């Protein structure tokens, strides 16, 4: 977190805003929890557990609506909607999951 969510001041001390004195512990906890949920979603994708990945991605997005959480939620949702054996969607998903799982 680079700026205070209350007054947008640049942060020096990560736990308090220098301008308004806002306690930033809770927002920072939410950011850390969102990062953990994103990691859990990526792990679930690597293990081909699509419903679990979608759950973690949605949780991350509720905590902090960032690009990574939004993209993961979209990918997991599309993956659960696409039948792996039908057409391009399934082939793309299988190729992506295959490369993620091999790393």
C-alpha positions as CSV (number, residue, x, y, z in Angstrom):
1,X,0.0,0.0,0.0
2,X,1.6,3.2,-1.2
3,X,-1.1,5.7,-0.3
4,X,-3.5,6.1,2.5
5,X,-7.0,4.9,1.5
6,X,-8.6,7.8,3.6
7,X,-6.6,10.9,2.5
8,X,-4.3,9.5,-0.3
9,X,-1.2,10.7,1.4
10,X,2.1,8.9,0.6
11,X,2.9,6.4,3.3
12,X,6.1,6.4,5.2
13,X,5.3,4.3,8.3
14,X,3.3,1.4,7.0
15,X,1.0,1.1,10.0
16,X,-0.2,4.8,10.3
17,X,-0.9,7.6,7.9
18,X,1.4,10.5,8.5
19,X,-1.2,13.1,7.4
20,X,-4.5,11.8,9.0
21,X,-3.2,9.3,11.5
22,X,-5.4,6.5,10.0
23,X,-4.6,3.0,11.4
24,X,-3.8,0.9,8.3
25,X,-3.5,-2.5,9.9
26,X,-6.9,-3.8,8.6
27,X,-6.4,-2.7,5.0
28,X,-2.9,-4.2,5.0
29,X,-4.3,-7.5,6.5
30,X,-6.9,-7.6,3.7
31,X,-4.2,-7.1,1.1
32,X,-2.1,-10.0,2.5
33,X,-5.2,-12.2,2.7
34,X,-6.0,-11.4,-1.0
35,X,-2.4,-12.3,-2.0
36,X,-2.8,-15.6,-0.1
37,X,-6.1,-16.3,-1.9
38,X,-4.6,-15.6,-5.3
39,X,-1.8,-18.0,-4.5
40,X,-4.3,-20.6,-3.4
41,X,-6.3,-20.1,-6.7
42,X,-3.1,-20.5,-8.8
43,X,-2.3,-23.7,-6.9
44,X,-5.8,-25.0,-7.4
45,X,-5.5,-24.3,-11.1
46,X,-2.2,-26.1,-11.3
47,X,-3.9,-29.1,-9.7
48,X,-6.8,-28.8,-12.1
49,X,-9.3,-28.1,-9.3
50,X,-11.3,-25.5,-11.2
51,X,-14.2,-25.1,-8.7
52,X,-11.7,-24.6,-5.9
53,X,-9.7,-22.1,-8.0
54,X,-12.9,-20.1,-8.7
55,X,-13.7,-20.0,-5.0
56,X,-10.3,-18.7,-4.1
57,X,-10.3,-16.1,-6.9
58,X,-13.7,-14.8,-5.9
59,X,-12.5,-14.6,-2.3
60,X,-9.4,-12.6,-3.4
61,X,-11.5,-10.2,-5.4
62,X,-13.9,-9.6,-2.5
63,X,-10.9,-8.7,-0.3
64,X,-9.1,-6.5,-2.9
65,X,-10.5,-6.0,-6.4
66,X,-7.3,-6.0,-8.4
67,X,-6.3,-7.1,-11.9
68,X,-4.8,-10.4,-10.8
69,X,-7.9,-11.4,-8.8
70,X,-10.2,-10.3,-11.7
71,X,-8.2,-12.2,-14.3
72,X,-8.1,-15.4,-12.2
73,X,-11.8,-15.2,-11.5
74,X,-12.5,-14.8,-15.2
75,X,-10.2,-17.7,-16.2
76,X,-11.5,-20.0,-13.6
77,X,-15.2,-19.2,-14.4
78,X,-14.6,-19.7,-18.1
79,X,-12.7,-23.0,-17.4
80,X,-15.5,-24.4,-15.4
81,X,-18.0,-23.4,-18.1
82,X,-16.0,-25.0,-20.9
83,X,-16.1,-28.7,-21.5
84,X,-12.5,-30.0,-21.9
85,X,-13.3,-32.1,-24.9
86,X,-15.3,-29.6,-26.9
87,X,-13.5,-27.2,-29.3
88,X,-11.0,-24.5,-28.8
89,X,-11.9,-23.5,-25.2
90,X,-11.2,-26.9,-23.8
91,X,-7.9,-27.1,-25.7
92,X,-6.7,-23.7,-24.5
93,X,-7.7,-24.6,-21.0
94,X,-5.9,-27.9,-21.1
95,X,-2.8,-26.3,-22.6
96,X,-2.7,-23.6,-20.0
97,X,-3.3,-26.0,-17.1
98,X,-0.8,-28.4,-18.5
99,X,1.9,-25.8,-18.6
100,X,1.0,-24.5,-15.1
101,X,1.0,-28.0,-13.7
102,X,4.4,-28.9,-15.2
103,X,6.3,-26.0,-13.6
